[in-house]
Amino acid sequence: MACAITAGYAIGCRDAVGGVDAYYFAEFADITAVDASGTITGITKASTKRFWKFEVPTKSTANATSNPVGSTENGTLFFEVSLDFPINKRDATTRNIVTTLAKNKVIAVTKDKDGVYRMYGKNNGLYLGASTGQTGAAAGDANGYVLKFEGQEKDDFFVVTDALGLALETPG
């Protein structure tokens, strides 16, 4: 089977900016349908279910990666997904939120610093992987968590329309 190349890439204006402003998480099972063909045009959530917003510090190291992994020998291609972000607090409420996230299979949407919403884990979901929670050693060290969600997807991330991005927290 031949896969047709239908477009090229040209270097445009330097208007990109890196980083993530916020993550939105929902339980994978609560998202009953996602309409997409490169761009998410519809998300159906179970009744009363929603995405929960997790803000990240302005100067954070939060990022999202989706790396293609191919095998010429096996004729396969998939994407390794990783979402990393800090939570700068370790109190009982935050501990309970982190524990709940750790126990769930989730679907995530990022709002990146370029203003674009992107969905990860659409087909298989994401799980909390090797993360840390620590007090820090010095007075200026972080006292909180660095969470890492991981997954493998058959497709790269999907862009979510601005209108849907703004409605993620609205219950279904």
Rosetta blueprint (number, residue, H / E / L):
1 M L
2 A L
3 C L
4 A L
5 I L
6 T L
7 A L
8 G L
9 Y L
10 A L
11 I L
12 G L
13 C L
14 R L
15 D L
16 A L
17 V L
18 G L
19 G L
20 V E
21 D E
22 A E
23 Y E
24 Y E
25 F E
26 A E
27 E E
28 F H
29 A H
30 D H
31 I E
32 T E
33 A E
34 V E
35 D E
36 A E
37 S L
38 G L
39 T E
40 I E
41 T E
42 G E
43 I E
44 T E
45 K E
46 A L
47 S L
48 T L
49 K L
50 R L
51 F L
52 W E
53 K E
54 F E
55 E E
56 V L
57 P L
58 T L
59 K L
60 S L
61 T L
62 A L
63 N E
64 A E
65 T E
66 S E
67 N E
68 P E
69 V E
70 G E
71 S E
72 T L
73 E L
74 N L
75 G L
76 T E
77 L E
78 F E
79 F E
80 E E
81 V E
82 S E
83 L E
84 D E
85 F E
86 P E
87 I E
88 N L
89 K L
90 R L
91 D L
92 A H
93 T H
94 T H
95 R H
96 N H
97 I H
98 V H
99 T H
100 T H
101 L H
102 A H
103 K H
104 N L
105 K L
106 V E
107 I E
108 A E
109 V E
110 T E
111 K E
112 D E
113 K L
114 D L
115 G L
116 V L
117 Y E
118 R E
119 M E
120 Y E
121 G L
122 K L
123 N L
124 N L
125 G L
126 L E
127 Y E
128 L E
129 G L
130 A L
131 S L
132 T E
133 G E
134 Q E
135 T L
136 G L
137 A L
138 A L
139 A L
140 G L
141 D L
142 A L
143 N L
144 G E
145 Y E
146 V E
147 L E
148 K E
149 F E
150 E E
151 G E
152 Q E
153 E E
154 K L
155 D L
156 D L
157 F L
158 F E
159 V E
160 V E
161 T L
162 D H
163 A H
164 L H
165 G H
166 L H
167 A L
168 L L
169 E L
170 T L
171 P L
172 G L
